[in-house]
Amino acid sequence: MKELIFCVAIFLFACQQGEIKNTPKTNVESKVVELTFDSIKAINYGADEYGMKKYVMAFLKKGPNRDLDSASAYELQAAHLANIGKMAEAGKLVLAGPFFGNGDLRGIYIFDVTSIEEAKQLTETDPAIQAGSLIMELQEWYGSAALMEVGDIHKTIAKTEI
């Protein structure tokens, strides 16, 4: 509804501007955008009236213990990825991924939880956190409830599992 009101307001403003500037009027074909509200998805995804919800975002940063031999680093990374899969399958982890480059900021998690404390408990299950290879900074975040569908969409476009 907001988008429709906004479009109408812009259209009216543009028409007024055209008359004020004395520019010739042209045939303007406007499209009405029909919003399709899905109350079932809104409820299932925990959306508020704006289609948004609270998440907790975790910023994964380099930890103090990063001097592992290559075999140990590989094993730790495999355990870290398995834990990511476990949290996603439990419906607690909505989104995860690494950042490019080799900076201190290594990646993010977006948790579907109601508190930083609950996210902290989940991050403490991560073997890379337990080993001190990574540390987490947790922050509440307000974003689209549609993120709840990202995992299902991802499964349809990935040829190979991580």
N, C-alpha and C positions, 0 to 999 in steps of 0.2 A: 504494500500500500504506500509506503514511504517513497519508493521509487516512482510510482505513478504520480504522486503529488509533486515530487521533485520535477519530473518530466513536464507536467502541465505548467508548473511555475516557470520553468526555463522557456517553454514554448510561448507563454504569455509575455514574458519579459522580452523575448526576441521579437515578438510581434510589435510590442510597444516601441522598442528601439528602432524598428524599421519605419514606423510611422513618424517618430520624432526626427529621424534623419531624412525623412522625405524620400526614402529609397523606393523603387518600384516594388509592388507586391508581386509575389510569385505564388504559384500553386505549391503548397507544402503538403506532402502526403505524410501523415503521422501514423505511427504504429502504436497501438495500445499494448503494453506488455502485461500479460496476465500472469500474476503470481500463482504458483501452485503450492499451497500450503499443505504439507503432509503431517497431520497431527500425530499419526502413529510414529513416524520417524522422529518428530520433535520430542515425543515422550521417551522413546527408546534411547535417544541420544542425550537426553537430559537438557534439552535446549530451553532457554528462556524465551521471552516474547520476541527477542531480536534474533533468535537462532544461534545464540552464543551460550557458552558455559565456561566455568572455571576449570582450569587444569593446573598442574604443577609442572613447571619446566625445570629440567636439570641441565646445567652446563657442566660437561665433563672437561676437566682440566688436567694437565700433567701433574702427576703426584711426585713425591720425593724418591720413590723406589723404582727407577726405570732402567737400572743397569743390569738387565737380565741377559744371559746368553741367548742365542737365536732359538734354540730348541725350547727353552723355558718361556721365552716371549711368545712363541707360536702356541704353546699349550695354554698359556694365560689368555691369549686372544681368542682361542677356540672356546675356552670356558666362558669368557666374557660374552661372546656371540650366542652361546647356548643359553646363557642366563637371559639375554635379550629376548630370545625366542620363547622362553618359559614365561616371562612377564607379559609378552604380547598375547600368548595363548590364554593366559589367565584373564585377559581383558584389562589389565592395569596399564600397559604401555601402549600408547596410541601411535607414537612415532619415534623413531630413533635414527641417527645417522651421524657419520663423521664429517668434520670440516676438512677441506683441502689444505694442503701445506703441512708444515711441521711446527706450527706455533704452539703456544701454551694451551689454547682452547682447542680441545680435541673433538668434541661432538656434543650432541644434545639428546635428551630424552624428553618426551612430553607424556606425562602420566595422567590417566583419568582417575584421579583421587581427589578427595575433598580437603586434604590438609598437607602441609609441608611435612608433618610428622609421619604420615602414612607413606609419603614419597621417600623420606629418609630411611624408613624401614626397608623399602624395596631396594633402594640404592645400596644398602648394606649387604644385600644378597649377591652383589656383583663381585666375582672373584678379583677383578682388576682393582676395585675399591679396597677389598680385603687385603690385597697384596701391597697397596700403597702406590700402585702404578698410576692410578687415576684418583682424583678427588672430585667431589661434586659441589656445585653451588646451586641451591634450590630457590625457586622464585615462583610465586603464584602468577598465573597468566590467564587472561580472558581472551578466548578465541572462538572461532566458529565451531559449533557442535558437529558440523559436517565432517570434521576431522575423524570422527568416530568411524567413518566408512572407509578411510584411507587403507587400512589393513586389508579389508576384503577386496578393494580395487587392486591393490598391489599384487595380491595372489593371482589375479587374472592377467597380469602383464609381465610377470617375472618368468623367464625361461628356466632360471637356475636359482636354487636356494643359496642363501649366504652361509 
